[in-house]
Amino acid sequence: MSEQKRALPFDTTKGFAAIPTAVCTLYVRHPKFNPTAERVYRYLLQRHNADYGYAWPSWSSIMRETGIGSKGTVSNALKALEHLELIKRVTHANDNGWDNNCYVFKPPIDDEDAFYRKFGVELAKRYQRKEAVVDESEELAELL
């Protein structure tokens, strides 16, 4: 019999949250996909409920479980994930009159050319700044 393919090279009793490879290789290049946005994305993936089709943790849960210290930081991370079209935030009214934020996942762009067509201008700005810093340091070195 053929051996079943394993997702992880070890056993785990608590499960795991899979992050699409495109997010790990392409989206990490985007300035808005910072470590905090990645942490929130990973947490939302972990909390995704396949029966409902979305995740719905509260902001206090996100803060507590990720170690993020402020609602503003969570808000910025969620805005970044929406900007990158990795999630869509939907407000869901429940039976007791409260509104819940629900987070629906959107598939990441997994083609590098398509990713650069979509976000190339934003990426160019990031790398232009780095090049400008290098140019200034080279000019300083020439003066010394």
C-alpha positions in Angstrom: 0.0 0.0 0.0 1.1 3.5 -0.7 1.9 5.7 2.3 -0.5 8.5 2.9 1.0 12.0 2.4 1.4 13.9 5.6 0.9 17.6 6.0 3.5 17.9 8.7 6.7 15.9 9.3 5.5 15.2 12.9 2.4 14.4 14.8 0.4 17.1 16.6 -2.5 16.7 19.0 -3.7 20.4 18.7 -4.0 20.6 14.9 -2.4 23.2 12.8 -3.3 26.2 10.6 -2.0 26.1 7.1 -0.9 29.3 5.4 -0.9 29.3 1.6 2.6 29.3 0.1 1.8 32.4 -2.0 1.2 34.3 1.2 4.6 33.2 2.5 6.5 33.9 -0.7 4.7 36.9 -2.4 2.7 38.8 0.2 5.6 39.1 2.6 7.1 41.4 0.0 4.3 43.9 0.4 5.0 46.7 3.0 1.5 46.4 4.5 1.9 42.6 5.2 4.0 43.2 8.2 4.6 40.7 11.0 1.5 41.9 12.9 -0.7 41.4 9.8 0.8 38.0 9.3 0.1 37.1 12.9 -3.5 38.2 12.7 -4.0 36.4 9.4 -2.5 33.2 10.9 -4.8 33.5 13.9 -7.9 34.1 11.7 -7.0 31.0 9.7 -6.8 29.0 12.9 -10.2 30.2 13.9 -11.9 29.6 10.6 -15.0 27.5 10.9 -15.5 25.4 7.7 -19.2 24.7 8.6 -20.0 28.5 8.6 -17.4 29.5 6.0 -15.7 32.2 8.1 -14.0 33.1 11.4 -15.5 35.4 14.0 -13.2 36.0 16.9 -13.7 39.2 18.9 -11.0 41.9 18.9 -10.3 41.1 22.5 -9.7 37.4 21.6 -7.4 38.5 18.7 -5.4 40.7 21.1 -5.2 38.1 23.8 -4.3 35.1 21.6 -1.8 36.9 19.4 -0.2 39.1 22.1 -1.1 42.3 20.2 -1.4 45.1 22.7 -3.9 47.5 21.2 -7.1 47.7 19.2 -5.4 50.2 16.9 -2.8 47.7 16.0 -5.4 45.0 15.3 -7.4 47.5 13.3 -4.3 48.3 11.1 -3.6 44.6 10.6 -7.2 43.9 9.5 -7.1 46.9 7.2 -3.9 45.6 5.6 -5.4 42.1 5.1 -8.5 43.7 3.5 -6.3 45.9 1.3 -4.4 42.9 0.2 -7.7 41.1 -0.5 -6.8 38.2 1.7 -10.0 38.7 3.9 -13.3 40.4 3.6 -14.9 41.7 6.8 -18.6 41.3 7.1 -20.8 42.4 9.9 -23.2 39.8 11.1 -26.1 40.7 13.4 -26.9 37.9 15.8 -30.2 37.0 17.7 -29.3 38.9 20.9 -28.8 42.2 19.1 -25.0 42.2 19.0 -23.1 42.7 15.8 -20.1 40.3 15.2 -17.3 40.9 12.8 -16.9 37.9 10.5 -13.8 37.3 8.4 -14.2 35.6 5.1 -11.1 34.4 3.4 -10.3 35.2 -0.2 -7.8 33.1 -2.2 -4.4 34.8 -2.4 -2.9 35.6 -5.8 -0.4 32.8 -6.4 1.0 33.9 -9.7 4.0 36.2 -9.3 3.3 38.2 -12.4 -0.3 38.8 -11.4 0.8 39.8 -7.9 3.2 42.4 -9.3 0.5 43.7 -11.7 -1.9 44.2 -8.8 0.6 45.6 -6.2 3.7 46.6 -8.2 3.3 50.3 -7.7 3.2 49.8 -3.9 6.1 47.5 -4.0 8.1 49.9 -6.2 7.6 52.7 -3.6 9.0 50.4 -0.9 12.1 49.5 -2.8 12.6 53.0 -4.1 12.9 54.2 -0.5 15.5 51.6 0.2 17.5 52.5 -2.9 17.3 56.2 -1.9 18.8 55.4 1.5 21.6 53.4 -0.2 22.3 56.3 -2.6 22.5 58.8 0.3 24.9 56.6 2.2 27.1 56.2 -0.9 27.1 60.0 -1.3 28.1 60.4 2.4 30.9 57.8 1.9 32.3 59.8 -1.1 32.3 63.0 1.0 34.4 61.3 3.7 
